[in-house]
Amino acid sequence: MNGITAELERVILGLGGSKCGISDLRDIPERSFPGLPFAVTVILGLSPEVIAGIGKGPTREYHDEYERANKKLAGIGKGACSFLEEQGFSAELLGPTTESFDRETLSVPLPHKTAAIRAGIGWIGKSDLLVTREFGSAFRMCTILTDAPLSPGEPVRVSSCGSCTSCVDACPAGAITGTDWRQGTSREELVNIFACYRKTRKFAGDNGWSHSICGICIEACPWTKKYITPRSESEQSR
């Protein structure tokens, strides 16, 4: 890790980020920001207590935690961009949530998880969500694009989900196929994203929320359960 990378990590963690990683995007053709070849992924863990309560569906507490995390991530991202710009580099923040997505494909040019797996932060679960060893999928993230000469991590190329089907079994939309991810696996092989989106929109409509959220597969993941289970309880079950 070079000096600017280490200093940036200290800034992000000092602003309240839970974890961060660097990825090299130069081999991605037709990038939306061709002059910004490196990506900084910022992870913010969600409240374990709130996540533990969404096994049967999203709650008001989860909606509020989602908004809180997005707002905090935006602040962390802006702070990191300011730091990079003060060092003489360019930086562009891709916020944690955007409405600027293709309505026909339900996709964005650069998903946060694309940068995250290239940074070595985690892998793509059968749910098509990023999974990490520290937080499972119980986190929000943002991405900072920059031309700063940062030291990238080692990309993750295969899943660590194994034979687990917890998210498949829990999905209320039946949207998860159960396919195990590896580098090159398409989103369509993993999930029916339209069935998933329809379910999240129904939850939002039924509750009068602005965000399309669900979270059931997040809570169901064993890696998430490891994160949200109190240490004393984990130790007692050994």
C-alpha positions in Angstrom: 0.0 0.0 0.0 1.5 3.3 -1.0 1.4 6.5 1.1 -1.6 8.2 -0.6 -3.6 5.0 -0.3 -2.9 4.6 3.4 -3.7 8.2 4.1 -7.0 8.0 2.2 -7.9 4.9 4.2 -7.2 6.8 7.4 -9.4 9.6 6.2 -12.3 7.3 5.3 -12.2 5.4 8.6 -11.8 8.6 10.5 -15.0 9.9 8.9 -16.9 6.8 10.1 -16.5 4.3 7.3 -16.4 0.7 8.3 -14.1 -0.6 5.6 -12.7 0.5 2.3 -10.8 -0.9 -0.7 -9.2 0.1 -4.0 -9.8 -1.3 -7.5 -8.3 -0.8 -10.9 -10.9 -0.2 -13.6 -8.6 0.4 -16.6 -9.5 -2.8 -18.3 -13.2 -2.0 -18.4 -14.1 -0.8 -21.9 -16.2 2.3 -22.4 -16.0 3.5 -18.8 -18.3 6.4 -18.0 -15.4 8.3 -16.4 -12.4 7.5 -18.7 -10.0 9.8 -16.9 -10.6 8.3 -13.5 -9.1 4.8 -13.6 -9.2 3.9 -9.9 -12.2 3.2 -7.7 -12.5 3.5 -3.9 -15.2 1.4 -2.4 -16.5 2.6 1.0 -18.5 0.2 3.2 -20.7 1.2 6.1 -22.1 -1.5 8.3 -25.8 -1.4 9.1 -27.2 -1.8 12.6 -27.1 -5.5 13.6 -30.2 -5.0 15.8 -32.2 -3.5 12.9 -31.1 -6.2 10.4 -32.0 -8.9 12.9 -35.6 -7.7 12.6 -36.2 -8.0 8.9 -36.3 -11.8 8.5 -40.0 -11.6 7.5 -39.9 -8.3 5.6 -38.6 -4.7 5.8 -39.5 -2.7 8.8 -39.8 1.0 9.4 -36.6 0.8 11.4 -34.8 -0.8 8.4 -36.1 2.0 6.1 -34.8 4.6 8.5 -31.5 2.8 9.0 -31.2 2.6 5.2 -31.7 6.4 4.9 -29.3 7.1 7.8 -26.6 5.0 6.2 -27.0 6.6 2.8 -26.8 10.1 4.3 -23.7 9.2 6.3 -22.0 7.5 3.3 -22.6 10.6 1.2 -20.8 12.7 3.8 -17.9 10.2 4.0 -17.7 10.1 0.2 -17.7 13.9 -0.1 -15.0 14.1 2.6 -12.8 11.6 0.8 -13.3 13.4 -2.5 -12.2 16.7 -0.8 -9.1 15.0 0.6 -8.1 13.7 -2.9 -8.8 17.1 -4.5 -6.7 18.8 -1.9 -3.8 16.5 -2.9 -4.2 17.7 -6.5 -6.2 14.8 -7.9 -9.6 14.5 -9.5 -12.4 12.6 -7.8 -16.1 11.8 -8.6 -18.5 10.4 -6.0 -21.1 7.7 -7.0 -23.5 7.9 -4.2 -25.0 5.0 -2.3 -28.4 5.3 -4.0 -29.3 6.8 -7.3 -32.4 7.2 -9.4 -30.2 7.5 -12.5 -30.6 3.9 -13.7 -31.9 2.3 -16.9 -35.6 1.7 -16.3 -35.7 -1.0 -19.0 -32.7 -3.1 -17.7 -32.7 -1.9 -14.0 -29.0 -1.4 -14.3 -26.3 1.4 -13.9 -23.1 1.8 -15.9 -20.9 0.9 -12.9 -22.5 -1.0 -10.0 -20.8 -0.5 -6.7 -20.3 -4.2 -6.3 -18.2 -4.3 -9.6 -15.6 -2.1 -8.0 -15.9 -3.9 -4.6 -15.1 -7.4 -6.0 -12.2 -5.9 -7.9 -11.0 -4.4 -4.6 -11.1 -7.8 -2.9 -13.8 -6.7 -0.4 -16.1 -9.6 -1.0 -17.8 -11.8 -3.6 -21.2 -11.9 -5.3 -23.7 -14.1 -3.4 -26.4 -16.2 -5.0 -28.7 -13.2 -4.2 -26.6 -11.1 -6.6 -25.6 -8.9 -3.6 -22.1 -8.3 -2.4 -21.2 -10.6 0.5 -18.3 -9.8 2.9 -16.8 -11.9 5.7 -17.2 -9.0 8.1 -20.7 -7.9 7.5 -22.4 -10.5 5.3 -24.6 -8.2 3.1 -25.6 -5.9 6.0 -24.1 -2.7 4.7 -24.4 0.1 2.3 -21.6 1.3 0.0 -20.6 4.2 -2.2 -17.8 4.5 -4.8 -15.3 7.2 -5.5 -13.6 7.4 -8.9 -10.2 9.1 -9.1 -7.0 9.5 -11.0 -4.9 9.3 -7.8 -2.2 6.6 -8.1 -3.7 4.3 -5.5 -2.7 0.7 -4.7 -5.5 -1.7 -5.7 -6.4 -4.8 -3.8 -6.5 -8.4 -5.2 -9.8 -9.1 -7.0 -12.2 -11.8 -5.9 -13.0 -14.2 -8.7 -15.1 -17.0 -7.0 -17.9 -17.2 -4.5 -17.5 -18.4 -0.9 -21.2 -19.4 -0.7 -20.7 -23.0 -1.4 -23.8 -25.2 -1.2 -25.7 -22.7 1.0 -29.2 -21.8 -0.3 -30.4 -19.7 2.6 -31.1 -16.6 0.4 -32.7 -18.7 -2.3 -35.1 -20.3 0.2 -35.9 -17.0 1.9 -36.6 -14.8 -1.2 -40.3 -13.9 -1.1 -40.3 -13.2 -4.9 -38.7 -16.5 -5.8 -36.2 -14.5 -7.8 -32.9 -16.2 -6.9 -31.9 -19.1 -9.1 -29.3 -20.7 -6.8 -26.5 -20.4 -9.3 -23.1 -20.0 -7.7 -21.2 -16.9 -8.8 -17.8 -16.8 -10.3 -16.0 -14.1 -12.4 -18.0 -13.7 -15.6 -21.3 -14.9 -14.3 -24.1 -12.6 -15.5 -26.8 -11.0 -13.3 -29.4 -12.9 -15.2 -27.9 -16.2 -14.3 -28.3 -15.3 -10.6 -31.6 -13.5 -10.2 -34.7 -12.4 -11.9 -34.1 -8.8 -11.2 -37.5 -7.7 -12.4 -39.3 -10.1 -10.0 -37.1 -8.8 -7.2 -37.8 -5.1 -8.1 -41.5 -5.7 -8.3 -41.5 -7.1 -4.7 -39.4 -4.2 -3.4 -41.8 -1.7 -5.0 -44.8 -3.5 -3.4 -43.2 -3.3 0.0 -42.5 0.4 -0.6 -46.1 1.0 -1.8 -47.7 -0.9 1.0 -45.7 1.1 3.6 -45.7 4.5 1.9 -41.9 4.5 1.6 -39.8 6.3 -0.9 -37.1 3.6 -1.1 -37.7 0.2 -2.8 -36.3 -2.1 -0.2 -36.7 -5.7 1.0 -33.7 -7.1 2.9 -35.0 -10.6 3.6 -32.1 -12.2 1.7 -29.7 -10.0 3.6 -30.9 -11.2 7.0 -31.0 -14.9 5.8 -27.4 -15.0 4.8 -25.2 -17.0 7.3 -22.4 -14.4 6.9 -24.9 -11.7 7.9 -26.1 -13.8 10.8 -22.5 -14.1 12.0 -22.3 -10.3 12.0 -25.6 -9.6 13.7 -25.4 -12.3 16.4 -24.0 -11.0 19.7 -20.5 -12.4 20.4 -21.6 -13.9 23.7 -24.4 -15.8 22.0 -22.0 -17.0 19.3 -19.6 -18.3 21.9 -22.3 -20.1 23.8 -23.3 -22.0 20.7 -19.8 -23.4 20.1 
